[in-house]
Amino acid sequence: PYYVDLNQNVFLQASLQSSDPNLVLFLDTCVASPNPNDFTTLAYDLIRSGCVKDPTFYSYRSPYRYVSRFAFNTFGFVRQHPSVYLQCELVVCRYGDYSSRCYQGCVSRFKRNTET
């Protein structure tokens, strides 16, 4: 565990351990929850499908394609939940494959009306 006070900035880094220099790491989704086994019932999106959902979330540029760096301001759910757990989903793509998920950025998924 990592202990921080409320309203502190938390800086995180994820890195890909690979000998292939042509891989890119993309942070797609990060969700916080007071329950380490349930990230749907009571959850808070920091970033979802590459779209920033929390106003304190900040993504830092990395000098390496295989490293993702970001930060957010700590928060509490409610008094009965003293801990907050974080679950992140990252995507690995080929460098230069502009059709891959890594190069799409924020993807908003809207339902289309199928009536004609």
ChimeraX attribute file (.defattr): number of C-alpha atoms within 10 A of each C-alpha:
attribute: neighborCount
match mode: 1-to-1
recipient: residues
	/A:1	6
	/A:2	5
	/A:3	7
	/A:4	11
	/A:5	11
	/A:6	10
	/A:7	12
	/A:8	11
	/A:9	15
	/A:10	14
	/A:11	14
	/A:12	12
	/A:13	11
	/A:14	15
	/A:15	14
	/A:16	15
	/A:17	8
	/A:18	9
	/A:19	7
	/A:20	10
	/A:21	11
	/A:22	12
	/A:23	16
	/A:24	22
	/A:25	20
	/A:26	22
	/A:27	23
	/A:28	20
	/A:29	19
	/A:30	20
	/A:31	18
	/A:32	23
	/A:33	22
	/A:34	21
	/A:35	16
	/A:36	12
	/A:37	9
	/A:38	13
	/A:39	18
	/A:40	12
	/A:41	9
	/A:42	11
	/A:43	17
	/A:44	18
	/A:45	18
	/A:46	22
	/A:47	22
	/A:48	19
	/A:49	18
	/A:50	20
	/A:51	16
	/A:52	18
	/A:53	16
	/A:54	14
	/A:55	10
	/A:56	13
	/A:57	17
	/A:58	16
	/A:59	14
	/A:60	13
	/A:61	11
	/A:62	12
	/A:63	8
	/A:64	11
	/A:65	16
	/A:66	21
	/A:67	17
	/A:68	21
	/A:69	16
	/A:70	16
	/A:71	16
	/A:72	18
	/A:73	16
	/A:74	14
	/A:75	15
	/A:76	16
	/A:77	15
	/A:78	9
	/A:79	7
	/A:80	8
	/A:81	11
	/A:82	9
	/A:83	17
	/A:84	18
	/A:85	15
	/A:86	16
	/A:87	14
	/A:88	14
	/A:89	13
	/A:90	17
	/A:91	13
	/A:92	15
	/A:93	19
	/A:94	17
	/A:95	16
	/A:96	12
	/A:97	12
	/A:98	11
	/A:99	10
	/A:100	14
	/A:101	18
	/A:102	22
	/A:103	15
	/A:104	12
	/A:105	14
	/A:106	15
	/A:107	12
	/A:108	10
	/A:109	7
	/A:110	6
	/A:111	6
	/A:112	6
	/A:113	6
	/A:114	5
	/A:115	4
	/A:116	3
